[in-house]
Amino acid sequence: MLKAAAGVELRLTFELEWVEQVLANPVKMEVQVNGRISYIGNIPEFGGRALRVITESDGATVHNAFFDRNFFKRQQKGQ
């Protein structure tokens, strides 16, 4: 189950199921220098675009989520 960071209002422009899908099965995962974790996954229902989900260091509290055009373009080029 997703939870928002303290004091953060959720504004959704995509399906929560997509966020859960990326967290459960990321194409790529990186730990940022600030301790947050970046998960990236493709969403077939949205043309295969890459959804980047940033969580707090606990890996469960969603800090941010957005479609990452740059990652998607690099994927298309095979990078």
PDB file as gemmi writes it, atoms N, CA and C in Angstrom:
CRYST1    1.000    1.000    1.000  90.00  90.00  90.00 P 1                      
ATOM      1  N   MET A   1       0.834  -1.179   0.000  1.00  0.00           N  
ATOM      2  CA  MET A   1       0.000   0.000   0.000  1.00  0.00           C  
ATOM      3  C   MET A   1       0.880   1.243   0.000  1.00  0.00           C  
ATOM      4  N   LEU A   2       0.554   2.194  -0.829  1.00  0.00           N  
ATOM      5  CA  LEU A   2       1.330   3.425  -0.930  1.00  0.00           C  
ATOM      6  C   LEU A   2       0.954   4.406   0.163  1.00  0.00           C  
ATOM      7  N   LYS A   3       1.937   5.180   0.604  1.00  0.00           N  
ATOM      8  CA  LYS A   3       1.654   6.247   1.550  1.00  0.00           C  
ATOM      9  C   LYS A   3       2.448   7.474   1.130  1.00  0.00           C  
ATOM     10  N   ALA A   4       1.886   8.652   1.365  1.00  0.00           N  
ATOM     11  CA  ALA A   4       2.554   9.903   1.013  1.00  0.00           C  
ATOM     12  C   ALA A   4       3.447  10.335   2.162  1.00  0.00           C  
ATOM     13  N   ALA A   5       4.522  11.051   1.835  1.00  0.00           N  
ATOM     14  CA  ALA A   5       5.382  11.614   2.863  1.00  0.00           C  
ATOM     15  C   ALA A   5       4.580  12.605   3.700  1.00  0.00           C  
ATOM     16  N   ALA A   6       4.997  12.827   4.910  1.00  0.00           N  
ATOM     17  CA  ALA A   6       4.276  13.724   5.816  1.00  0.00           C  
ATOM     18  C   ALA A   6       4.110  15.102   5.190  1.00  0.00           C  
ATOM     19  N   GLY A   7       2.886  15.613   5.213  1.00  0.00           N  
ATOM     20  CA  GLY A   7       2.611  16.950   4.705  1.00  0.00           C  
ATOM     21  C   GLY A   7       2.516  17.047   3.196  1.00  0.00           C  
ATOM     22  N   VAL A   8       2.522  15.923   2.505  1.00  0.00           N  
ATOM     23  CA  VAL A   8       2.495  15.939   1.039  1.00  0.00           C  
ATOM     24  C   VAL A   8       1.105  15.541   0.556  1.00  0.00           C  
ATOM     25  N   GLU A   9       0.574  16.334  -0.352  1.00  0.00           N  
ATOM     26  CA  GLU A   9      -0.720  16.036  -0.950  1.00  0.00           C  
ATOM     27  C   GLU A   9      -0.488  15.240  -2.230  1.00  0.00           C  
ATOM     28  N   LEU A  10      -1.253  14.180  -2.418  1.00  0.00           N  
ATOM     29  CA  LEU A  10      -1.124  13.383  -3.633  1.00  0.00           C  
ATOM     30  C   LEU A  10      -1.924  14.004  -4.770  1.00  0.00           C  
ATOM     31  N   ARG A  11      -1.280  14.266  -5.891  1.00  0.00           N  
ATOM     32  CA  ARG A  11      -1.944  14.710  -7.118  1.00  0.00           C  
ATOM     33  C   ARG A  11      -1.602  13.676  -8.179  1.00  0.00           C  
ATOM     34  N   LEU A  12      -2.601  12.992  -8.676  1.00  0.00           N  
ATOM     35  CA  LEU A  12      -2.359  11.872  -9.566  1.00  0.00           C  
ATOM     36  C   LEU A  12      -2.700  12.213 -11.006  1.00  0.00           C  
ATOM     37  N   THR A  13      -1.785  11.887 -11.905  1.00  0.00           N  
ATOM     38  CA  THR A  13      -2.042  12.014 -13.338  1.00  0.00           C  
ATOM     39  C   THR A  13      -1.856  10.658 -14.006  1.00  0.00           C  
ATOM     40  N   PHE A  14      -1.797   9.618 -13.188  1.00  0.00           N  
ATOM     41  CA  PHE A  14      -1.626   8.261 -13.683  1.00  0.00           C  
ATOM     42  C   PHE A  14      -2.246   7.314 -12.665  1.00  0.00           C  
ATOM     43  N   GLU A  15      -2.279   6.063 -13.004  1.00  0.00           N  
ATOM     44  CA  GLU A  15      -2.917   5.055 -12.162  1.00  0.00           C  
ATOM     45  C   GLU A  15      -1.990   4.623 -11.014  1.00  0.00           C  
ATOM     46  N   LEU A  16      -2.541   4.498  -9.823  1.00  0.00           N  
ATOM     47  CA  LEU A  16      -1.756   3.997  -8.694  1.00  0.00           C  
ATOM     48  C   LEU A  16      -1.203   2.601  -8.968  1.00  0.00           C  
ATOM     49  N   GLU A  17      -1.967   1.812  -9.726  1.00  0.00           N  
ATOM     50  CA  GLU A  17      -1.499   0.471 -10.064  1.00  0.00           C  
ATOM     51  C   GLU A  17      -0.179   0.526 -10.831  1.00  0.00           C  
ATOM     52  N   TRP A  18       0.006   1.565 -11.649  1.00  0.00           N  
ATOM     53  CA  TRP A  18       1.250   1.707 -12.402  1.00  0.00           C  
ATOM     54  C   TRP A  18       2.416   1.942 -11.452  1.00  0.00           C  
ATOM     55  N   VAL A  19       2.209   2.771 -10.440  1.00  0.00           N  
ATOM     56  CA  VAL A  19       3.255   3.037  -9.447  1.00  0.00           C  
ATOM     57  C   VAL A  19       3.601   1.735  -8.731  1.00  0.00           C  
ATOM     58  N   GLU A  20       2.592   1.001  -8.314  1.00  0.00           N  
ATOM     59  CA  GLU A  20       2.822  -0.266  -7.629  1.00  0.00           C  
ATOM     60  C   GLU A  20       3.535  -1.264  -8.542  1.00  0.00           C  
ATOM     61  N   GLN A  21       3.183  -1.267  -9.822  1.00  0.00           N  
ATOM     62  CA  GLN A  21       3.823  -2.157 -10.802  1.00  0.00           C  
ATOM     63  C   GLN A  21       5.309  -1.840 -10.928  1.00  0.00           C  
ATOM     64  N   VAL A  22       5.649  -0.559 -11.006  1.00  0.00           N  
ATOM     65  CA  VAL A  22       7.057  -0.153 -11.133  1.00  0.00           C  
ATOM     66  C   VAL A  22       7.832  -0.517  -9.869  1.00  0.00           C  
ATOM     67  N   LEU A  23       7.242  -0.282  -8.702  1.00  0.00           N  
ATOM     68  CA  LEU A  23       7.924  -0.618  -7.450  1.00  0.00           C  
ATOM     69  C   LEU A  23       8.146  -2.119  -7.324  1.00  0.00           C  
ATOM     70  N   ALA A  24       7.208  -2.917  -7.798  1.00  0.00           N  
ATOM     71  CA  ALA A  24       7.309  -4.368  -7.687  1.00  0.00           C  
ATOM     72  C   ALA A  24       8.260  -4.982  -8.705  1.00  0.00           C  
ATOM     73  N   ASN A  25       8.380  -4.344  -9.889  1.00  0.00           N  
ATOM     74  CA  ASN A  25       9.162  -4.937 -10.972  1.00  0.00           C  
ATOM     75  C   ASN A  25       9.844  -3.851 -11.803  1.00  0.00           C  
ATOM     76  N   PRO A  26      10.818  -3.142 -11.225  1.00  0.00           N  
ATOM     77  CA  PRO A  26      11.463  -2.054 -11.973  1.00  0.00           C  
ATOM     78  C   PRO A  26      12.400  -2.573 -13.063  1.00  0.00           C  
ATOM     79  N   VAL A  27      12.504  -1.787 -14.139  1.00  0.00           N  
ATOM     80  CA  VAL A  27      13.492  -2.061 -15.183  1.00  0.00           C  
ATOM     81  C   VAL A  27      14.868  -1.636 -14.683  1.00  0.00           C  
ATOM     82  N   LYS A  28      14.870  -0.559 -13.879  1.00  0.00           N  
ATOM     83  CA  LYS A  28      16.112  -0.017 -13.334  1.00  0.00           C  
ATOM     84  C   LYS A  28      15.827   0.550 -11.951  1.00  0.00           C  
ATOM     85  N   MET A  29      16.795   0.419 -11.049  1.00  0.00           N  
ATOM     86  CA  MET A  29      16.669   0.972  -9.711  1.00  0.00           C  
ATOM     87  C   MET A  29      18.002   1.602  -9.330  1.00  0.00           C  
ATOM     88  N   GLU A  30      17.948   2.812  -8.752  1.00  0.00           N  
ATOM     89  CA  GLU A  30      19.162   3.518  -8.340  1.00  0.00           C  
ATOM     90  C   GLU A  30      18.921   4.134  -6.965  1.00  0.00           C  
ATOM     91  N   VAL A  31      19.947   4.103  -6.126  1.00  0.00           N  
ATOM     92  CA  VAL A  31      19.897   4.829  -4.867  1.00  0.00           C  
ATOM     93  C   VAL A  31      20.573   6.168  -5.100  1.00  0.00           C  
ATOM     94  N   GLN A  32      19.867   7.256  -4.802  1.00  0.00           N  
ATOM     95  CA  GLN A  32      20.390   8.596  -5.005  1.00  0.00           C  
ATOM     96  C   GLN A  32      21.285   8.976  -3.825  1.00  0.00           C  
ATOM     97  N   VAL A  33      22.112  10.018  -4.009  1.00  0.00           N  
ATOM     98  CA  VAL A  33      23.027  10.440  -2.946  1.00  0.00           C  
ATOM     99  C   VAL A  33      22.291  10.898  -1.691  1.00  0.00           C  
ATOM    100  N   ASN A  34      21.053  11.350  -1.838  1.00  0.00           N  
ATOM    101  CA  ASN A  34      20.269  11.792  -0.683  1.00  0.00           C  
ATOM    102  C   ASN A  34      19.553  10.628   0.014  1.00  0.00           C  
ATOM    103  N   GLY A  35      19.784   9.393  -0.467  1.00  0.00           N  
ATOM    104  CA  GLY A  35      19.195   8.214   0.146  1.00  0.00           C  
ATOM    105  C   GLY A  35      17.878   7.778  -0.466  1.00  0.00           C  
ATOM    106  N   ARG A  36      17.261   8.650  -1.248  1.00  0.00           N  
ATOM    107  CA  ARG A  36      16.016   8.258  -1.908  1.00  0.00           C  
ATOM    108  C   ARG A  36      16.319   7.211  -2.971  1.00  0.00           C  
ATOM    109  N   ILE A  37      15.296   6.438  -3.298  1.00  0.00           N  
ATOM    110  CA  ILE A  37      15.461   5.357  -4.268  1.00  0.00           C  
ATOM    111  C   ILE A  37      14.624   5.663  -5.499  1.00  0.00           C  
ATOM    112  N   SER A  38      15.242   5.544  -6.660  1.00  0.00           N  
ATOM    113  CA  SER A  38      14.589   5.800  -7.940  1.00  0.00           C  
ATOM    114  C   SER A  38      14.308   4.466  -8.627  1.00  0.00           C  
ATOM    115  N   TYR A  39      13.040   4.224  -8.926  1.00  0.00           N  
ATOM    116  CA  TYR A  39      12.614   3.025  -9.643  1.00  0.00           C  
ATOM    117  C   TYR A  39      12.066   3.468 -10.995  1.00  0.00           C  
ATOM    118  N   ILE A  40      12.423   2.750 -12.058  1.00  0.00           N  
ATOM    119  CA  ILE A  40      11.927   3.079 -13.384  1.00  0.00           C  
ATOM    120  C   ILE A  40      11.340   1.821 -14.002  1.00  0.00           C  
ATOM    121  N   GLY A  41      10.160   1.978 -14.604  1.00  0.00           N  
ATOM    122  CA  GLY A  41       9.513   0.860 -15.282  1.00  0.00           C  
ATOM    123  C   GLY A  41       8.684   1.369 -16.445  1.00  0.00           C  
ATOM    124  N   ASN A  42       8.474   0.511 -17.415  1.00  0.00           N  
ATOM    125  CA  ASN A  42       7.672   0.869 -18.586  1.00  0.00           C  
ATOM    126  C   ASN A  42       6.214   0.508 -18.346  1.00  0.00           C  
ATOM    127  N   ILE A  43       5.324   1.345 -18.841  1.00  0.00           N  
ATOM    128  CA  ILE A  43       3.887   1.169 -18.669  1.00  0.00           C  
ATOM    129  C   ILE A  43       3.277   0.830 -20.025  1.00  0.00           C  
ATOM    130  N   PRO A  44       2.998  -0.443 -20.296  1.00  0.00           N  
ATOM    131  CA  PRO A  44       2.438  -0.846 -21.592  1.00  0.00           C  
ATOM    132  C   PRO A  44       1.131  -0.126 -21.924  1.00  0.00           C  
ATOM    133  N   GLU A  45       0.291   0.117 -20.902  1.00  0.00           N  
ATOM    134  CA  GLU A  45      -0.998   0.776 -21.133  1.00  0.00           C  
ATOM    135  C   GLU A  45      -0.843   2.245 -21.528  1.00  0.00           C  
ATOM    136  N   PHE A  46       0.375   2.773 -21.417  1.00  0.00           N  
ATOM    137  CA  PHE A  46       0.633   4.169 -21.757  1.00  0.00           C  
ATOM    138  C   PHE A  46       1.715   4.254 -22.826  1.00  0.00           C  
ATOM    139  N   GLY A  47       1.612   3.371 -23.806  1.00  0.00           N  
ATOM    140  CA  GLY A  47       2.544   3.388 -24.929  1.00  0.00           C  
ATOM    141  C   GLY A  47       3.957   2.959 -24.591  1.00  0.00           C  
ATOM    142  N   GLY A  48       4.124   2.254 -23.473  1.00  0.00           N  
ATOM    143  CA  GLY A  48       5.455   1.795 -23.085  1.00  0.00           C  
ATOM    144  C   GLY A  48       6.321   2.866 -22.455  1.00  0.00           C  
ATOM    145  N   ARG A  49       5.737   4.030 -22.193  1.00  0.00           N  
ATOM    146  CA  ARG A  49       6.526   5.125 -21.611  1.00  0.00           C  
ATOM    147  C   ARG A  49       7.084   4.732 -20.255  1.00  0.00           C  
ATOM    148  N   ALA A  50       8.212   5.355 -19.904  1.00  0.00           N  
ATOM    149  CA  ALA A  50       8.910   5.049 -18.661  1.00  0.00           C  
ATOM    150  C   ALA A  50       8.368   5.904 -17.519  1.00  0.00           C  
ATOM    151  N   LEU A  51       7.929   5.243 -16.456  1.00  0.00           N  
ATOM    152  CA  LEU A  51       7.468   5.921 -15.255  1.00  0.00           C  
ATOM    153  C   LEU A  51       8.569   5.818 -14.212  1.00  0.00           C  
ATOM    154  N   ARG A  52       9.022   6.963 -13.717  1.00  0.00           N  
ATOM    155  CA  ARG A  52      10.037   7.010 -12.656  1.00  0.00           C  
ATOM    156  C   ARG A  52       9.317   7.282 -11.341  1.00  0.00           C  
ATOM    157  N   VAL A  53       9.561   6.420 -10.372  1.00  0.00           N  
ATOM    158  CA  VAL A  53       8.965   6.567  -9.049  1.00  0.00           C  
ATOM    159  C   VAL A  53      10.107   6.758  -8.057  1.00  0.00           C  
ATOM    160  N   ILE A  54      10.076   7.855  -7.318  1.00  0.00           N  
ATOM    161  CA  ILE A  54      11.091   8.160  -6.317  1.00  0.00           C  
ATOM    162  C   ILE A  54      10.475   7.897  -4.946  1.00  0.00           C  
ATOM    163  N   THR A  55      11.145   7.068  -4.152  1.00  0.00           N  
ATOM    164  CA  THR A  55      10.665   6.814  -2.798  1.00  0.00           C  
ATOM    165  C   THR A  55      11.668   7.364  -1.790  1.00  0.00           C  
ATOM    166  N   GLU A  56      11.203   7.534  -0.558  1.00  0.00           N  
ATOM    167  CA  GLU A  56      12.120   7.843   0.528  1.00  0.00           C  
ATOM    168  C   GLU A  56      13.003   6.619   0.744  1.00  0.00           C  
ATOM    169  N   SER A  57      13.972   6.709   1.615  1.00  0.00           N  
ATOM    170  CA  SER A  57      14.940   5.622   1.799  1.00  0.00           C  
ATOM    171  C   SER A  57      14.299   4.321   2.287  1.00  0.00           C  
ATOM    172  N   ASP A  58      13.069   4.402   2.807  1.00  0.00           N  
ATOM    173  CA  ASP A  58      12.395   3.178   3.257  1.00  0.00           C  
ATOM    174  C   ASP A  58      11.887   2.325   2.097  1.00  0.00           C  
ATOM    175  N   GLY A  59      11.906   2.881   0.878  1.00  0.00           N  
ATOM    176  CA  GLY A  59      11.470   2.145  -0.303  1.00  0.00           C  
ATOM    177  C   GLY A  59       9.966   2.009  -0.439  1.00  0.00           C  
ATOM    178  N   ALA A  60       9.206   2.596   0.490  1.00  0.00           N  
ATOM    179  CA  ALA A  60       7.746   2.466   0.463  1.00  0.00           C  
ATOM    180  C   ALA A  60       7.026   3.804   0.377  1.00  0.00           C  
ATOM    181  N   THR A  61       7.600   4.842   0.971  1.00  0.00           N  
ATOM    182  CA  THR A  61       6.965   6.152   0.963  1.00  0.00           C  
ATOM    183  C   THR A  61       7.296   6.855  -0.344  1.00  0.00           C  
ATOM    184  N   VAL A  62       6.271   7.090  -1.168  1.00  0.00           N  
ATOM    185  CA  VAL A  62       6.489   7.714  -2.481  1.00  0.00           C  
ATOM    186  C   VAL A  62       6.709   9.202  -2.306  1.00  0.00           C  
ATOM    187  N   HIS A  63       7.843   9.666  -2.802  1.00  0.00           N  
ATOM    188  CA  HIS A  63       8.175  11.089  -2.772  1.00  0.00           C  
ATOM    189  C   HIS A  63       7.669  11.787  -4.027  1.00  0.00           C  
ATOM    190  N   ASN A  64       7.832  11.132  -5.183  1.00  0.00           N  
ATOM    191  CA  ASN A  64       7.467  11.724  -6.465  1.00  0.00           C  
ATOM    192  C   ASN A  64       7.325  10.608  -7.495  1.00  0.00           C  
ATOM    193  N   ALA A  65       6.543  10.870  -8.513  1.00  0.00           N  
ATOM    194  CA  ALA A  65       6.428   9.930  -9.635  1.00  0.00           C  
ATOM    195  C   ALA A  65       6.097  10.737 -10.879  1.00  0.00           C  
ATOM    196  N   PHE A  66       6.764  10.408 -11.980  1.00  0.00           N  
ATOM    197  CA  PHE A  66       6.552  11.152 -13.220  1.00  0.00           C  
ATOM    198  C   PHE A  66       7.014  10.321 -14.406  1.00  0.00           C  
ATOM    199  N   PHE A  67       6.470  10.634 -15.567  1.00  0.00           N  
ATOM    200  CA  PHE A  67       6.928   9.990 -16.789  1.00  0.00           C  
ATOM    201  C   PHE A  67       8.247  10.619 -17.195  1.00  0.00           C  
ATOM    202  N   ASP A  68       9.255   9.788 -17.381  1.00  0.00           N  
ATOM    203  CA  ASP A  68      10.617  10.239 -17.667  1.00  0.00           C  
ATOM    204  C   ASP A  68      10.884  10.134 -19.167  1.00  0.00           C  
ATOM    205  N   ARG A  69      10.683  11.244 -19.851  1.00  0.00           N  
ATOM    206  CA  ARG A  69      10.864  11.257 -21.316  1.00  0.00           C  
ATOM    207  C   ARG A  69      12.298  10.934 -21.717  1.00  0.00           C  
ATOM    208  N   ASN A  70      13.267  11.444 -20.964  1.00  0.00           N  
ATOM    209  CA  ASN A  70      14.668  11.209 -21.317  1.00  0.00           C  
ATOM    210  C   ASN A  70      15.035   9.739 -21.224  1.00  0.00           C  
ATOM    211  N   PHE A  71      14.601   9.061 -20.184  1.00  0.00           N  
ATOM    212  CA  PHE A  71      14.894   7.634 -20.050  1.00  0.00           C  
ATOM    213  C   PHE A  71      14.234   6.862 -21.173  1.00  0.00           C  
ATOM    214  N   PHE A  72      12.983   7.192 -21.470  1.00  0.00           N  
ATOM    215  CA  PHE A  72      12.249   6.520 -22.542  1.00  0.00           C  
ATOM    216  C   PHE A  72      12.968   6.701 -23.880  1.00  0.00           C  
ATOM    217  N   LYS A  73      13.427   7.922 -24.180  1.00  0.00           N  
ATOM    218  CA  LYS A  73      14.141   8.184 -25.443  1.00  0.00           C  
ATOM    219  C   LYS A  73      15.440   7.390 -25.500  1.00  0.00           C  
ATOM    220  N   ARG A  74      16.174   7.308 -24.367  1.00  0.00           N  
ATOM    221  CA  ARG A  74      17.405   6.527 -24.349  1.00  0.00           C  
ATOM    222  C   ARG A  74      17.105   5.054 -24.570  1.00  0.00           C  
ATOM    223  N   GLN A  75      16.007   4.571 -24.021  1.00  0.00           N  
ATOM    224  CA  GLN A  75      15.605   3.176 -24.244  1.00  0.00           C  
ATOM    225  C   GLN A  75      15.343   2.934 -25.722  1.00  0.00           C  
ATOM    226  N   GLN A  76      14.638   3.865 -26.361  1.00  0.00           N  
ATOM    227  CA  GLN A  76      14.294   3.726 -27.777  1.00  0.00           C  
ATOM    228  C   GLN A  76      15.562   3.656 -28.628  1.00  0.00           C  
ATOM    229  N   LYS A  77      16.594   4.363 -28.216  1.00  0.00           N  
ATOM    230  CA  LYS A  77      17.869   4.384 -28.952  1.00  0.00           C  
ATOM    231  C   LYS A  77      18.760   3.206 -28.589  1.00  0.00           C  
ATOM    232  N   GLY A  78      18.325   2.411 -27.597  1.00  0.00           N  
ATOM    233  CA  GLY A  78      19.111   1.261 -27.190  1.00  0.00           C  
ATOM    234  C   GLY A  78      20.232   1.592 -26.238  1.00  0.00           C  
ATOM    235  N   GLN A  79      20.151   2.713 -25.573  1.00  0.00           N  
ATOM    236  CA  GLN A  79      21.216   3.128 -24.628  1.00  0.00           C  
ATOM    237  C   GLN A  79      20.900   2.678 -23.220  1.00  0.00           C  
TER     238      GLN A  79                                                      
END                                                                             
